[in-house]
Amino acid sequence: MRRAAILLWIIFLAPAVTAAFAAALTRDDVQALLAAAAGAPAGKGANLTGKSLAGLDLHGLDFSGAELSGADLSDADLRGAKLVGTKLVGAKLTKAKLNLAWIMGADFSHADLSGADLETLVVSAGMETQPNEAASFAGANLSGAKVTARFSLDDMRGADLSHLQASVDMRNQSMGVIGADFSRADLAGANFEGAALAHVNFKFAKLQRADFSAADLSGADFSGADLTEADLSGANTAGTNFSGAMLKGVKGYTPP
């Protein structure tokens, strides 16, 4: 009986012990892992799959080519971090700070970025995003995230962008409009319900079946975009530019 009781306690405590060890990584540990993989061939970067890096100060670190799929980076400080070609499929990035992070070619598919800060991201080497620099946010959750970045050409199909905070502040734009840019992005089936999108650029974006219900689209530019069967019910479309847009089957909006 005593041996059986001890065995039951071991079985009961094992998950907690495993979780404690999994969460033991520090910034120094992460730096060591990245340094060990430096110079490795493409696709052979540091492997941090499923690791817990929650709440860590990781600002400025170079994760280029690293594998972070399924990792827990919630509340982590990734400001200025290099995530070039990094795989973050299904990673948890809730309330993470990614301001000024480099995300060229990064894969955030199905990642949870709800409530995260994604302001002034570095998305290309030049003024225009090239196809090989486009990031993927397919199926990702960016609900309630704060965004001031260019997502041109990015794959954002089926992404949850509800209550996104992306409206452009027009009070201080002396150097040209600085704000969220979804031009030419693939946003088919994306959810923008209740999002703040005033003066945001959606030129030539793919927005078939996208949900913009109750969103603020005032002053936004949808020229040349494909909004086939999109839902604009209750959206604020004051001053919105739909010139040349495909509006077949659009709900909640009647073209003038």
C-alpha positions as CSV (number, residue, x, y, z in Angstrom):
1,M,0.0,0.0,0.0
2,R,2.8,2.4,0.9
3,R,4.6,1.8,-2.4
4,A,1.4,2.3,-4.3
5,A,0.8,5.6,-2.5
6,I,4.3,6.8,-3.3
7,L,3.9,5.8,-7.0
8,L,0.6,7.8,-7.1
9,W,2.3,10.9,-5.7
10,I,5.1,10.6,-8.3
11,I,2.6,10.3,-11.1
12,F,0.7,13.3,-9.7
13,L,3.7,15.5,-9.3
14,A,5.5,14.6,-12.6
15,P,3.7,17.1,-14.8
16,A,4.3,20.0,-12.3
17,V,8.0,19.1,-12.1
18,T,8.3,18.9,-15.9
19,A,6.5,22.3,-16.3
20,A,8.9,23.8,-13.7
21,F,12.0,22.7,-15.7
22,A,10.4,23.8,-19.0
23,A,9.9,27.3,-17.7
24,A,13.5,27.6,-16.3
25,L,15.1,29.2,-19.3
26,T,16.6,32.7,-18.8
27,R,17.8,35.3,-21.2
28,D,21.3,34.1,-20.8
29,D,20.2,30.5,-21.6
30,V,18.4,31.8,-24.8
31,Q,21.5,33.8,-25.8
32,A,23.7,30.7,-25.4
33,L,21.4,28.6,-27.6
34,L,21.3,31.2,-30.3
35,A,25.1,31.6,-30.2
36,A,25.6,27.9,-30.5
37,A,23.4,27.8,-33.6
38,A,24.9,30.9,-35.2
39,G,26.2,30.4,-38.7
40,A,24.2,27.2,-39.1
41,P,22.7,26.4,-42.6
42,A,19.2,27.7,-43.4
43,G,16.6,25.8,-41.5
44,K,19.1,24.6,-38.9
45,G,18.8,27.5,-36.4
46,A,18.3,27.3,-32.7
47,N,15.4,24.9,-31.8
48,L,13.2,26.4,-29.1
49,T,10.1,24.5,-30.1
50,G,7.5,24.5,-27.3
51,K,9.8,26.2,-24.8
52,S,8.5,28.6,-22.2
53,L,10.0,32.1,-22.6
54,A,7.1,33.8,-21.1
55,G,7.8,37.2,-19.6
56,L,11.5,37.2,-20.5
57,D,13.5,40.2,-21.6
58,L,14.5,39.1,-25.1
59,H,14.9,42.6,-26.7
60,G,17.5,42.9,-29.4
61,L,18.2,39.2,-29.7
62,D,18.7,37.6,-33.1
63,F,16.3,34.7,-33.6
64,S,16.8,34.6,-37.4
65,G,16.1,31.2,-38.7
66,A,15.2,29.8,-35.3
67,E,12.4,27.4,-34.6
68,L,9.9,28.8,-32.0
69,S,6.8,27.0,-33.1
70,G,4.5,26.3,-30.1
71,A,6.8,28.3,-27.8
72,D,5.3,30.4,-25.0
73,L,6.4,34.0,-25.5
74,S,3.5,35.7,-23.7
75,D,4.4,39.0,-22.1
76,A,7.9,38.7,-23.5
77,D,9.9,41.8,-24.5
78,L,10.9,41.2,-28.2
79,R,11.5,44.9,-29.0
80,G,14.1,45.2,-31.8
81,A,14.5,41.4,-31.9
82,K,15.4,39.9,-35.3
83,L,12.8,37.3,-36.3
84,V,13.9,37.0,-40.0
85,G,12.8,33.7,-41.3
86,T,11.8,32.5,-37.8
87,K,9.1,29.9,-37.4
88,L,6.5,30.9,-34.8
89,V,3.7,28.6,-35.9
90,G,1.2,28.3,-33.1
91,A,3.4,30.2,-30.7
92,K,1.8,32.1,-27.8
93,L,2.6,35.8,-28.0
94,T,-0.2,37.3,-26.0
95,K,0.6,40.8,-24.9
96,A,4.2,40.5,-26.2
97,K,6.1,43.6,-27.2
98,L,7.4,43.4,-30.8
99,N,7.9,47.0,-31.5
100,L,10.8,47.5,-34.0
101,A,11.1,43.8,-34.4
102,W,12.4,42.5,-37.8
103,I,9.9,40.0,-39.3
104,M,10.9,39.5,-42.9
105,G,9.9,36.0,-43.9
106,A,8.7,35.1,-40.4
107,D,5.9,32.5,-40.0
108,F,3.3,33.5,-37.4
109,S,0.6,31.1,-38.7
110,H,-2.0,30.3,-36.1
111,A,0.1,32.1,-33.4
112,D,-1.7,34.0,-30.6
113,L,-0.8,37.6,-30.8
114,S,-3.8,38.9,-29.0
115,G,-3.2,42.2,-27.2
116,A,0.4,42.3,-28.5
117,D,2.3,45.5,-29.6
118,L,3.3,45.4,-33.2
119,E,4.3,49.0,-33.9
120,T,7.0,50.2,-36.4
121,L,7.9,46.7,-37.4
122,V,10.9,46.2,-39.8
123,V,9.3,44.3,-42.7
124,S,11.7,44.9,-45.7
125,A,15.2,45.9,-46.6
126,G,13.9,48.7,-48.8
127,M,10.9,50.9,-49.2
128,E,8.7,48.2,-50.7
129,T,8.2,44.6,-49.5
130,Q,9.5,42.0,-51.8
131,P,7.6,38.6,-52.2
132,N,10.4,36.7,-50.4
133,E,10.2,39.2,-47.4
134,A,6.4,38.7,-46.9
135,A,5.5,37.3,-43.5
136,S,2.6,34.8,-42.8
137,F,-0.1,35.4,-40.2
138,A,-2.5,32.9,-41.7
139,G,-5.1,31.9,-39.1
140,A,-3.3,34.0,-36.4
141,N,-5.1,35.7,-33.6
142,L,-4.3,39.5,-33.4
143,S,-7.4,40.5,-31.6
144,G,-6.9,43.7,-29.7
145,A,-3.3,44.1,-30.9
146,K,-1.8,47.6,-31.4
147,V,-0.5,47.8,-35.0
148,T,1.5,50.4,-36.9
149,A,3.2,48.4,-39.6
150,R,3.3,47.5,-43.2
151,F,1.8,44.1,-44.0
152,S,1.9,44.4,-47.8
153,L,1.9,41.0,-49.6
154,D,1.5,39.1,-46.3
155,D,-0.6,36.0,-46.0
156,M,-3.3,36.8,-43.4
157,R,-6.0,34.5,-44.6
158,G,-8.5,33.7,-41.9
159,A,-6.7,35.9,-39.3
160,D,-8.6,37.2,-36.3
161,L,-8.0,41.0,-36.3
162,S,-11.1,41.9,-34.3
163,H,-10.8,45.0,-32.3
164,L,-7.4,45.7,-33.8
165,Q,-6.0,49.1,-32.9
166,A,-4.7,50.3,-36.2
167,S,-6.2,53.7,-36.9
168,V,-3.8,56.3,-38.3
169,D,-3.2,59.4,-36.1
170,M,-3.6,62.1,-38.7
171,R,-2.5,64.9,-36.3
172,N,1.2,64.4,-36.9
173,Q,1.9,63.2,-40.4
174,S,4.4,65.8,-41.7
175,M,6.7,63.1,-43.0
176,G,3.9,61.2,-44.9
177,V,1.3,58.9,-43.5
178,I,2.7,56.5,-41.0
179,G,0.2,53.8,-40.1
180,A,-1.0,50.3,-40.8
181,D,-0.7,49.2,-44.5
182,F,-2.5,46.0,-45.7
183,S,-2.1,46.8,-49.4
184,R,-1.9,43.7,-51.6
185,A,-2.1,41.5,-48.6
186,D,-4.2,38.3,-48.7
187,L,-6.9,38.8,-46.0
188,A,-9.6,36.5,-47.4
189,G,-11.9,35.5,-44.6
190,A,-10.2,37.7,-42.0
191,N,-12.2,39.0,-39.1
192,F,-11.9,42.8,-38.5
193,E,-15.1,43.1,-36.4
194,G,-15.0,46.2,-34.2
195,A,-11.5,47.1,-35.4
196,A,-10.2,50.7,-35.5
197,L,-9.0,51.1,-39.1
198,A,-9.4,54.8,-39.8
199,H,-7.2,55.9,-42.7
200,V,-5.7,52.5,-43.1
201,N,-4.4,51.4,-46.5
202,F,-6.1,48.3,-48.1
203,K,-5.3,49.1,-51.7
204,F,-5.6,46.0,-53.9
205,A,-5.9,43.7,-50.9
206,K,-7.8,40.4,-51.2
207,L,-10.7,40.7,-48.7
208,Q,-13.2,38.2,-50.0
209,R,-15.7,37.3,-47.2
210,A,-13.8,39.5,-44.7
211,D,-15.8,40.7,-41.7
212,F,-15.7,44.5,-41.1
213,S,-18.9,44.7,-39.0
214,A,-19.0,47.6,-36.6
215,A,-15.4,48.6,-37.7
216,D,-14.2,52.2,-38.1
217,L,-13.3,52.4,-41.7
218,S,-13.5,56.2,-42.0
219,G,-10.9,57.6,-44.5
220,A,-9.6,54.1,-45.2
221,D,-8.5,53.3,-48.8
222,F,-9.9,50.2,-50.4
223,S,-9.2,51.2,-54.0
224,G,-8.8,48.2,-56.3
225,A,-9.5,45.8,-53.4
226,D,-11.6,42.6,-53.7
227,L,-14.3,42.8,-51.1
228,T,-16.5,40.2,-52.7
229,E,-19.1,39.0,-50.1
230,A,-17.4,41.0,-47.3
231,D,-19.6,42.2,-44.4
232,L,-19.6,45.9,-43.6
233,S,-22.7,45.9,-41.5
234,G,-22.6,48.8,-39.0
235,A,-19.2,49.9,-40.2
236,N,-18.2,53.6,-40.3
237,T,-17.5,54.3,-44.0
238,A,-17.4,58.1,-43.9
239,G,-14.8,59.2,-46.4
240,T,-13.8,55.7,-47.3
241,N,-12.4,55.2,-50.8
242,F,-13.9,52.2,-52.7
243,S,-12.9,53.4,-56.2
244,G,-12.3,50.4,-58.4
245,A,-13.0,47.9,-55.6
246,M,-14.9,44.7,-56.3
247,L,-18.1,45.0,-54.1
248,K,-20.1,42.0,-55.4
249,G,-22.3,40.6,-52.7
250,V,-21.1,43.0,-50.0
251,K,-23.3,43.2,-47.0
252,G,-24.2,46.4,-45.1
253,Y,-23.0,48.8,-47.7
254,T,-24.7,50.3,-50.8
255,P,-22.4,52.0,-53.3
256,P,-23.4,55.6,-54.1
